[in-house]
């Protein structure tokens, strides 16, 4: 069964600190993995995309890693800001269907305190 | 900011009423999707479309229906709303082609059936 598991479920950090969010998946055949940021009451917005051959990708203070062998990804946020408070969702796309089916994790709810 | 719009943003309606959630995108995307998301839970695909006059049911059983008469418009209709339909509904769109293409999400419609 294709699944995406994220940890931790929720996380509280102080402004300026770093944090790392984890994503494990069993989706096969794998196409790509995206991290989305979803602010409360809004739709998700893509932060990064990782394909099979990519190990690391950065987008400003966000750095995503991918280990396709162990089927794990992480999202590292450096120098956190209050505006980083949101749910971070790991989304894995399969290659085995025309739709390019998306499999969603439940998200990690990040709260940044001043 | 993605050019995909959902209306209304919030809706409180009585049991048994018929409702239509609107979704429009101006990006010319062929693929459009409807997802249902409960608080703290993952997104579940309820309907999708590859293009005009193409609609398919998703993974999550839903009593809603959709139509795709125009490329830019993908409304979702509930013939008789029930309290169990209370949820957040997210519309998304993407280009036809490789599964690497990004899905852009609308702001969502928060539906409450009383």
Boltz contact constraints between the chains, C-beta under 6 A:
constraints:
  - contact:
      token1: [A, 31]
      token2: [B, 99]
      max_distance: 6.0
  - contact:
      token1: [A, 32]
      token2: [B, 100]
      max_distance: 6.0
  - contact:
      token1: [A, 42]
      token2: [B, 107]
      max_distance: 6.0
  - contact:
      token1: [A, 43]
      token2: [B, 90]
      max_distance: 6.0
  - contact:
      token1: [A, 43]
      token2: [B, 105]
      max_distance: 6.0
  - contact:
      token1: [A, 43]
      token2: [B, 106]
      max_distance: 6.0
  - contact:
      token1: [A, 43]
      token2: [B, 107]
      max_distance: 6.0
  - contact:
      token1: [A, 43]
      token2: [B, 108]
      max_distance: 6.0
  - contact:
      token1: [A, 44]
      token2: [B, 105]
      max_distance: 6.0
  - contact:
      token1: [A, 46]
      token2: [B, 102]
      max_distance: 6.0
  - contact:
      token1: [A, 93]
      token2: [B, 99]
      max_distance: 6.0
  - contact:
      token1: [A, 100]
      token2: [B, 99]
      max_distance: 6.0
  - contact:
      token1: [A, 104]
      token2: [B, 42]
      max_distance: 6.0
  - contact:
      token1: [A, 104]
      token2: [B, 43]
      max_distance: 6.0
  - contact:
      token1: [A, 106]
      token2: [B, 41]
      max_distance: 6.0
  - contact:
      token1: [A, 106]
      token2: [B, 42]
      max_distance: 6.0
